[in-house]
């Protein structure tokens, strides 16, 4: 962590560290973690080898971003939501 902090300081980037499990401070990330925890990890018997696990993670990530509607963005998928943003919309970390 100190190396990362040093790089941030060198580049004059403000580093804000949020406490874990605080949806009031970091709701989007906490909500995504919850979805993965309950819709993926708790629902599948997962292999222990990374080469067997990676295709399953990729498939769930694709479903989550391209097929699963999200209430918070008007029942669109994240991919649909991002495709509808105009060029004038400020950039998103999701692109």
Steps between C-alpha positions, in 0.01 A plus 500: 500500500780745574636468144156583362469794739844623392400485133181692572695764688758527218221555248321741734192279513281520805459155652180446694473175693149404595413258779370163378131410497378858500237523223420854603852598387559260212160363404569396139797285593331352806191416292711328233684301767166393645374385160812297438486352852136388485442439128833341416720376783212364709326341201772295336740226601817670382819325393825572681716526188518848345495365144165331573364791704580783257244401231227486766594845634508642146157350421344646816659840439360499146153408627521765774602775255313402182193293593396575860282813540589732788223693678731789589548584131138465386501123450770526234813292492822694568595453132166648387534786745849590381401475133227760557727762654561797277854612409439803723451279806801509733716188466419202716739258670288225340607567140 
